[in-house]
Each structure stands twice: as C-alpha cells, then as structure tokens.
Amino acid sequence: MRFYDMLQLDPGTLKKKIRSAELPKERRKLMVAITVRTFLIVMFAILLISPAGKVFGAENSPMAVALFCILLGIRFVDFDYCIKDSMINFAVVLTLLLFAPCLTARANALLALLIHISAFFVILFMTSGRPEMGNSGLYTFAYIYLSSNPVFGDQLWRRALLTLVGYVLCGAILLAKHHNKNQSVRFWSKVQNFSLADNKNQWLLQLTLGVSIVLTVGNLFHLPRAMWAAYACGSIVGCYSATGVEAKGRAMQRMIGTIIGSLAFFVVYSLLPVSLKSMVGPLGGLCAGFCTKYRYQIACNCLGALFMATSLFSVPQTMVLRLGQNLVGLLFGVVFLMLYQKVMSLCFASKTTGGAQNPTT
C-alpha cells in the first residue's frame, strides 16, 4: 500500500493494520502514517479556519469550522444519488445552514421549533442516504454549531460570502470524486418513495425531533452552551438502530469521556503558561487523531470545547457547564429515544433503527 493511500484511512483501520503487521518496517510505516495524517488534519484546520476568520470576521469562524468538516467528509461520501441533483441539493443544504440559525434566533419558541424540524430534516434527508457512512453526524454537528452561533446584518452577508466560497470548494470536490456514481438515481425518486414506515426515515425523524427540541428549549430559557446538550442528545438519538440498552451504554461512555476530558483540561490548562494556553485546542485535535474508542474521542474533544468557553466563563464554571449540559442532553436523549421508538413500534409495528455513530463534540 502506498503511503498516500495510508493517509486516507481512518485511525481505527490504521491501528488494526499496525497490530496485524508482520514486518517491523511495515509497522513503522503505518505508525508514521497515522502520525502524519493527524498533524496534516490539524494543520489544515488551522490554515483554513484562521484566515477565514480574519477575512470574513471572527463571528463567522463557526461556518468556517463547519465547511472544513464538510470538506473532509465530502471526499469520501456522496449523497447516494446522481451528481446533478447532488450539486443542487448541496446548495440547498448550505443555504439552510446559513439562514435557519438567523430565523430561529428571532422567532418565538413554537415557530423556532417548526423551523428547526423543517430545515434540519431536509438537510438530513438530502445528505444522509446511507446512515452507516456517517454523514448524519457531520451535518448534525454543523447544524447545531451554526444554530448556536447566528449572525445578522453585515456579518450575515460576510457569512453568505464564506458559504459561497465553501460551496465552490466542496462542490468541486463532490463533482470530481463522485460524478460517476449513482448516475441513474434521481433525488426526486427518493422523495416519491418516502414513507415513515421505512426504518431509515423513522431514524431521520428521531434525530431531527430530538435535536430540534433541545435547541429550542435551550434558546427559550437562554441556557449557556446549550449546544453541548444538543450534541449529547444527538449522539444518542442519532445512532442508527440503537435500542434503549445500547443508548444507555453509549450515554455512559460519553459521560465517562466528558469527565476524563474535563479533568484533563483542568490539569493541562492550569499547568500551561499563559502564552501557551491557546495550544489546548490543537492539542485536543492531535490527541483525537490517535483515538479509536468513543469515550477517548469525547475526552479529547473536550479540550478544544472547554478552551473556547473560557473566554466567557471561569474554568470551574466551564467544567460544570460541560458536565451538566452533557448529562441533561444524554438523559433527555435516552428517554426520548425509548419513547419515540415505542410510538413508532405501535404505529408501524416495526422496530426503529440504530447503529451508525454520530457527533463526538
């Protein structure tokens, strides 16, 4: 296998190959690959997101982060229908990510909930034709992050320009990598065949409703860092074909990871001099690049998330918020999933779905 091909593999696959490698030379090459891959992703993020924030405004860094994540994923995962419809729908998806946060921020609670449900479901339906490929987690992260960071006026126009640039870049990759796939499959056929009796569509609605409710309640009561609760909820209701027992196990793993990450952040942040505290975020990204277990991915993601929150809260307050919002989101997610699946089983006499892993932020 070429070194370039190794760089395209995820950490889990690379670690399996390292363990099964028979020759020391091959093992060293794979270890170098996972290290280089991790550093390249972090450096690419810094080189893309930081300049975007300077050009389009710091308030629009969330859109830069979302576009960066989409850019990484769109190389490998298409939308499961022809490229013409994919390019059109990708424009629709980015438009919804651009304007839905503004609309929900200014609307009353009921209208905001309806906007969340409509916009988020359309995004998921357009992008997540194959749950096992993880697109749902990617666009769930983007929707929650942007919904929690709306902009208005001049900053909205700047975000629109950034979104247009993102569409050109990501659209070019989508076209180059997937133009020959699913040529006979039209998106309209998926719309015509839509049915809530289908387990996949039940799962899409499950994810949509769970996240939309948490976002709406968080905004209604002005809860600080409510997006953390939304991420936690999404990690439960976004698991394709997860049962209640599996959801509880995943919730426990996420909570353990959050505790580990919060404690690690406290130690690292306390020990680093002021001049190096800004390195906590990239450090978390580097560590996450080597992790394959869910709880450790969550722990690493805590470092960057907690550091960003220290601009608004003290370190102890930030840790309490992270733990508290995750606990609330996980509890709601588990209860909602069990109730929702019960309702679906009564309505359609079939089990709702589960399996694919979702956001780890």
C-alpha positions in Angstrom: 0.0 0.0 0.0 1.3 3.5 -0.9 1.9 5.9 1.9 -0.7 8.3 0.3 -3.3 5.6 0.5 -2.5 5.0 4.2 -3.1 8.7 4.9 -6.7 8.2 3.5 -7.5 5.6 6.2 -9.2 6.4 9.5 -7.4 5.9 12.8 -9.3 2.7 13.6 -8.3 1.0 10.3 -4.7 2.1 10.7 -4.4 0.8 14.2 -5.8 -2.6 13.1 -3.2 -2.7 10.3 -0.4 -1.8 12.8 -1.4 -4.6 15.1 -1.6 -7.1 12.3 1.6 -6.0 10.5 4.1 -8.8 10.3 7.2 -6.8 9.3 8.7 -4.2 11.6 9.2 -1.9 8.6 5.6 -2.1 7.6 4.5 -1.4 11.2 6.8 1.7 11.4 5.4 2.9 8.1 1.9 2.6 9.4 2.7 4.4 12.6 4.3 7.2 10.7 1.2 7.4 8.5 -1.2 7.8 11.4 1.0 10.5 13.0 1.4 12.4 9.7 -2.3 12.1 9.0 -3.2 13.6 12.4 -0.7 16.5 12.0 -1.9 17.3 8.5 -5.5 17.5 9.5 -4.8 19.8 12.4 -2.5 22.0 10.3 -5.1 22.1 7.5 -7.7 23.2 10.0 -5.5 26.0 11.3 -4.5 27.1 7.9 -8.1 27.2 6.6 -10.1 28.3 9.7 -7.8 31.1 11.0 -7.5 33.0 7.7 -11.3 32.6 7.1 -12.0 34.2 10.5 -9.7 37.1 9.7 -11.2 37.7 6.2 -14.9 37.1 7.0 -14.9 38.1 10.7 -14.3 36.1 13.8 -18.1 35.7 14.2 -18.1 33.6 11.1 -15.5 31.1 12.3 -18.3 28.6 13.1 -19.2 28.5 9.4 -15.5 28.0 8.5 -15.3 25.1 11.0 -18.5 23.5 9.5 -17.2 23.9 6.0 -13.8 22.4 7.0 -15.6 19.3 8.4 -17.8 19.0 5.3 -14.7 19.4 3.1 -13.0 16.4 4.9 -16.1 14.2 4.6 -17.3 15.0 1.1 -14.2 13.5 -0.5 -15.3 10.0 0.6 -19.1 10.1 1.0 -21.6 11.2 -1.6 -25.4 11.8 -1.2 -26.4 8.5 -2.8 -28.0 9.9 -6.0 -26.8 11.5 -9.2 -24.3 14.3 -9.3 -26.6 16.9 -10.9 -29.2 16.6 -8.1 -26.3 16.4 -5.5 -24.9 19.7 -6.6 -28.3 21.4 -6.5 -29.2 19.9 -3.1 -25.8 20.7 -1.7 -26.5 24.4 -2.4 -29.9 24.0 -0.7 -28.2 22.4 2.4 -25.7 25.2 2.7 -28.4 27.8 2.3 -30.4 26.2 5.1 -27.3 26.2 7.3 -26.8 29.8 6.5 -30.3 31.2 7.2 -32.0 28.7 9.6 -30.0 30.0 12.6 -31.0 33.6 11.9 -34.7 32.7 11.6 -34.8 30.5 14.7 -33.0 33.1 16.8 -35.6 35.8 16.0 -38.7 33.5 16.1 -40.9 32.6 19.1 -40.4 29.1 20.6 -43.1 27.3 18.6 -42.1 28.8 15.2 -38.4 28.2 16.0 -39.2 24.5 16.7 -41.0 24.2 13.4 -38.1 25.9 11.5 -35.6 23.6 13.2 -37.6 20.5 12.4 -38.2 21.5 8.8 -34.7 22.8 8.0 -32.8 20.0 9.8 -34.9 17.2 8.4 -34.4 18.5 4.9 -30.7 18.7 5.4 -30.5 15.1 6.8 -32.8 13.7 4.1 -30.7 15.2 1.3 -27.3 14.2 2.7 -27.8 11.0 4.8 -29.0 8.4 2.4 -26.6 5.8 3.9 -26.6 6.1 7.7 -23.6 3.8 8.0 -21.3 6.3 6.2 -21.7 9.0 9.0 -23.0 12.0 7.0 -25.7 12.4 9.6 -23.1 13.1 12.3 -21.3 15.6 10.1 -24.3 17.6 9.2 -25.8 17.3 12.8 -22.6 18.9 14.1 -22.8 21.7 11.5 -26.4 22.4 12.2 -26.1 22.5 15.9 -22.9 24.6 15.9 -24.3 27.2 13.4 -27.7 27.3 15.1 -25.9 28.2 18.3 -23.9 31.0 16.6 -26.3 33.0 14.5 -25.2 36.3 12.9 -27.1 39.3 11.5 -26.6 42.3 9.3 -23.2 42.8 7.8 -21.9 39.7 9.4 -24.6 37.7 7.7 -23.5 39.0 4.4 -20.0 38.0 5.2 -21.1 34.6 6.2 -23.0 34.3 2.9 -19.8 35.1 1.0 -17.9 32.5 3.0 -20.6 30.0 2.4 -20.4 30.6 -1.3 -16.6 30.1 -1.2 -17.3 26.8 0.7 -19.8 25.7 -1.9 -17.3 26.2 -4.7 -14.5 24.3 -2.9 -16.7 21.5 -1.6 -18.8 21.3 -4.7 -15.7 20.9 -6.8 -14.5 18.0 -4.7 -18.0 16.5 -4.8 -18.1 16.7 -8.6 -14.5 15.4 -9.0 -14.9 12.5 -6.6 -18.4 11.3 -7.2 -19.5 12.4 -10.7 -19.7 8.8 -12.0 -21.7 7.4 -9.0 -25.4 6.7 -9.0 -26.0 8.2 -12.4 -29.4 6.6 -12.8 -30.7 7.6 -9.3 -32.6 10.8 -9.1 -33.3 12.6 -5.8 -37.0 13.0 -6.8 -37.4 9.3 -6.8 -36.4 9.2 -3.1 -39.0 11.9 -2.4 -41.7 9.9 -4.2 -40.8 6.8 -2.3 -40.7 8.5 1.1 -42.6 6.6 3.8 -42.4 6.8 7.6 -42.9 3.0 7.6 -39.3 2.9 6.5 -36.9 2.4 9.4 -34.3 4.9 7.9 -36.9 7.6 7.7 -38.1 6.9 11.2 -34.5 7.3 12.4 -34.1 10.6 10.4 -37.2 12.0 12.2 -36.0 10.7 15.5 -32.7 12.6 15.1 -34.5 15.7 13.8 -37.0 15.9 16.6 -34.6 15.1 19.5 -32.0 17.8 18.5 -34.7 20.3 17.5 -36.4 20.1 20.9 -33.1 20.6 22.8 -32.1 23.5 20.6 -35.5 25.2 21.1 -35.6 24.7 24.8 -32.0 25.9 25.2 -32.8 29.1 23.3 -36.1 29.6 25.1 -34.6 29.6 28.5 -31.3 31.2 27.4 -29.3 28.3 28.7 -25.5 28.8 28.4 -23.7 26.5 26.0 -27.0 24.7 25.3 -25.4 23.3 22.1 -23.4 20.9 24.3 -26.7 19.4 25.4 -27.8 19.2 21.8 -24.6 17.4 20.8 -25.1 14.9 23.7 -28.7 14.3 22.7 -27.7 13.9 19.0 -25.1 11.3 19.9 -27.9 9.2 21.3 -30.9 9.8 19.0 -28.5 9.8 16.0 -27.4 6.2 16.5 -29.0 4.2 13.6 -31.0 1.3 15.1 -29.8 1.7 18.7 -32.0 0.1 21.3 -32.7 1.6 24.7 -30.0 -0.6 26.3 -27.4 0.4 23.6 -28.3 4.0 24.0 -27.7 3.8 27.8 -24.3 2.2 27.2 -23.3 4.9 24.7 -24.5 7.6 27.1 -22.4 6.1 29.8 -19.3 6.1 27.6 -19.9 9.7 26.6 -20.3 10.8 30.2 -17.1 9.0 31.2 -15.3 10.7 28.3 -16.7 14.1 29.4 -15.4 13.6 32.9 -12.0 12.5 31.8 -11.7 15.3 29.3 -12.8 17.9 31.8 -10.3 16.8 34.4 -7.6 16.6 31.7 -8.4 20.2 30.6 -8.2 21.4 34.2 -4.8 19.9 34.6 -3.4 21.0 31.3 -4.8 24.5 31.4 -3.5 25.0 34.9 0.0 23.9 34.1 0.5 25.7 30.8 1.8 29.3 30.9 -0.5 32.0 29.6 1.4 32.2 26.3 0.7 28.5 25.5 -2.9 28.2 26.7 -4.1 28.7 23.1 -2.5 25.4 22.2 -5.0 23.5 24.2 -7.4 23.3 21.3 -4.9 22.0 18.7 -3.6 19.6 21.4 -7.0 18.1 21.7 -7.3 17.7 18.0 -3.9 15.9 17.8 -4.9 13.5 20.5 -8.3 12.8 18.9 -6.5 11.8 15.7 -5.0 8.8 17.5 -8.2 7.8 19.4 -10.5 5.0 18.2 -12.6 4.5 21.3 -15.6 6.7 21.7 -15.0 7.8 25.3 -11.5 8.9 24.5 -12.6 10.8 21.4 -15.1 12.7 23.6 -12.3 13.4 26.2 -10.1 14.9 23.5 -12.9 17.0 22.0 -13.5 18.4 25.5 -10.1 20.2 25.4 -11.0 22.4 22.5 -14.6 23.0 23.5 -13.7 23.9 27.1 -10.9 26.2 26.0 -13.3 28.2 23.7 -15.7 28.6 26.6 -13.1 30.1 28.9 -13.5 33.4 27.0 -17.0 33.6 28.6 -16.7 31.6 31.9 -14.2 30.8 34.5 -12.5 27.3 34.3 -14.6 25.8 37.1 -17.8 27.2 35.6 -16.9 25.9 32.2 -16.3 22.4 33.6 -19.6 22.4 35.5 -21.4 23.6 32.3 -19.8 20.9 30.2 -20.7 18.1 32.6 -24.2 19.4 33.4 -25.2 20.1 29.8 -23.9 16.7 28.7 -25.8 15.0 31.5 -29.1 16.8 30.6 -28.7 16.1 26.9 -27.9 12.4 27.5 -30.8 11.8 29.9 -33.2 13.5 27.5 -31.8 11.6 24.5 -32.2 8.2 26.1 -35.7 8.9 27.4 -36.8 10.5 24.1 -35.3 7.6 22.0 -37.1 5.0 24.1 -40.5 6.8 23.9 -40.1 7.6 20.2 -39.3 4.0 19.3 -42.2 2.8 21.4 -44.6 5.2 19.5 -43.1 4.1 16.1 -43.5 0.4 17.0 -47.1 1.0 17.9 -47.8 3.0 14.8 -46.0 0.8 12.3 -45.5 -2.5 14.2 -41.8 -2.4 13.3 -38.6 -1.6 15.3 -36.9 1.7 14.7 -33.3 1.9 13.7 -29.8 2.3 15.1 -26.0 1.7 14.5 -24.1 4.5 12.9 -22.1 6.7 15.2 -22.8 10.4 15.5 -21.1 13.6 16.6 -18.4 13.5 19.3 -18.2 17.2 20.0 
